[in-house]
Amino acid sequence: MAAGRRKLRNPLALAVLVLLAERASMHPYEIASTLRQRGKEYSIKINYGSLYTVVQNLQKYGFVEVADVQRQGNRPERTLYALTPAGREEMLDWMADIVSVPVHEFPIFETALSLMGVLPPDEVTALLEQRVNTLEVRAAGLRGALRKLCETLPRVFLVESEYQLHMIDAEVEWVRGFLKEMADGTLSGVDGWRSWHSTGEVPEEWRQLEEQDHSRGRPGGTP
């Protein structure tokens, strides 16, 4: 099923389906506790307050069903949910889709890069250097945590953290290269950028570029 036609697209719903595929049945509180224990909030944007709503939506579409209702003394009832055959099919199709099909997710840093010309080059340099420092601290912490976790967990349970680390390292490498080109003047267009901020006038060559259509051939655009 294409992502656009999927009834639920909240990654938390997918995480719930996967957990229920592992166990016969679970209570939403148990689901939340297991996700926390496994540190899934670092790889899935999780709003634990909406978990009950997610489970209700999964039930609405027939992906989970009530397996049991437990009561102990005067304590509130505990409703346990189980995966349905339709839920298993949805889970497998959803997983296959997101693993195999690259999706442009519009990272906020790409947004910043596409609009950074509004800031003076020297300020951008300082801000990017600050970003690199922050990323390097984050990478060092993640590297240390991975090293420790690898002592007790198989690597297959840590691949998302390993991927995060590689993405951080790749970003640091790219930003450092970009900063070097800005510093030595080999970044094409940097002179016009500096001129705009020093004179307040948009360079003539930039005005001419505005009259052209640059969407064709751009990565992600029309060939």
Secondary structure as GFF3:
##gff-version 3
##sequence-region A 1 223
A	DSSP	three_ten_helix	3	5	.	.	.	ID=ss1
A	DSSP	alpha_helix	11	22	.	.	.	ID=ss2
A	DSSP	alpha_helix	28	37	.	.	.	ID=ss3
A	DSSP	three_ten_helix	40	42	.	.	.	ID=ss4
A	DSSP	three_ten_helix	48	50	.	.	.	ID=ss5
A	DSSP	alpha_helix	51	60	.	.	.	ID=ss6
A	DSSP	beta_strand	64	70	.	.	.	ID=ss7
A	DSSP	beta_strand	78	83	.	.	.	ID=ss8
A	DSSP	alpha_helix	85	100	.	.	.	ID=ss9
A	DSSP	alpha_helix	108	115	.	.	.	ID=ss10
A	DSSP	three_ten_helix	116	118	.	.	.	ID=ss11
A	DSSP	alpha_helix	121	149	.	.	.	ID=ss12
A	DSSP	three_ten_helix	155	157	.	.	.	ID=ss13
A	DSSP	alpha_helix	159	184	.	.	.	ID=ss14
A	DSSP	alpha_helix	190	199	.	.	.	ID=ss15
A	DSSP	alpha_helix	204	210	.	.	.	ID=ss16
###
